[in-house]
Every structure is written in structure tokens, then in C-alpha cells.
């Protein structure tokens, strides 16, 4: 299963603005903003979900 399909299956992607996004996600070379500072004082366990999703490209071999 490619990363795009994995994200859709998990309900993390509903609509896309461009069909090229699927190819970019599956083939790598895409950057994104996570929105939290891992060194910040306000970091809590809820942020772990965001950081867990950072590992998906590695798991899906992108």
C-alpha cells in the first residue's frame, strides 16, 4: 500500500486540490509543516499523534 492510500484509509485525506498530490506523496520529494516545536515547553502527549504521522513515509517505504 502506498502512503497516499494509507492516509486515505486512515481518514486523514478527504479532498485534494490537485491530482499531482497523490504522485508527490507516493514518490517522495514533498515537504510539509507539522506546526509544533519538539523543543517547546508546551509539548504534551497530544502532539505525539503529529509526530507519529511523520513516520508513515518511512513505514510505507517512500
C-alpha positions as CSV (number, residue, x, y, z in Angstrom):
1,X,0.0,0.0,0.0
2,X,1.4,3.4,-1.0
3,X,1.4,6.3,1.5
4,X,-1.5,8.2,-0.2
5,X,-3.7,5.1,0.0
6,X,-2.7,4.6,3.7
7,X,-3.6,8.2,4.6
8,X,-7.0,7.9,2.8
9,X,-7.7,4.6,4.6
10,X,-6.9,6.2,7.9
11,X,-9.3,9.0,7.1
12,X,-6.6,11.7,7.0
13,X,-7.3,12.7,3.4
14,X,-10.7,13.6,2.2
15,X,-10.4,16.1,-0.6
16,X,-7.3,17.0,-2.7
17,X,-6.8,20.2,-4.6
18,X,-4.7,18.6,-7.3
19,X,-4.3,15.1,-8.7
20,X,-0.5,15.5,-8.7
21,X,-0.5,15.4,-4.9
22,X,-1.0,11.6,-5.0
23,X,2.1,11.2,-7.1
24,X,4.1,13.6,-5.0
25,X,3.2,11.7,-1.8
26,X,3.9,8.3,-3.3
27,X,7.1,9.2,-4.9
28,X,8.7,11.4,-2.2
29,X,10.2,14.8,-2.5
30,X,7.4,16.6,-0.7
31,X,7.8,18.8,2.4
32,X,5.2,19.8,4.9
33,X,4.7,21.8,8.0
34,X,3.8,20.0,11.2
35,X,3.1,23.1,13.4
36,X,4.6,22.1,16.7
37,X,8.0,22.7,18.3
38,X,9.5,19.5,19.6
39,X,11.8,21.5,22.0
40,X,9.0,23.7,23.3
41,X,7.9,23.9,27.0
42,X,4.2,23.3,26.0
43,X,4.8,20.0,24.3
44,X,2.4,17.3,25.6
45,X,1.3,13.8,24.7
46,X,-1.3,15.1,22.3
47,X,1.5,16.2,20.0
48,X,2.6,12.6,19.7
49,X,-0.1,11.9,17.0
50,X,1.5,14.5,14.7
51,X,5.0,13.1,15.2
52,X,3.7,9.5,14.8
53,X,2.4,10.5,11.3
54,X,5.8,11.7,10.4
55,X,7.0,8.1,10.4
56,X,4.4,7.0,7.8
57,X,6.6,7.7,4.8
58,X,9.3,5.6,6.3
59,X,6.9,2.7,7.1
60,X,5.5,2.9,3.6
61,X,9.0,2.9,2.1
62,X,8.7,6.3,0.3
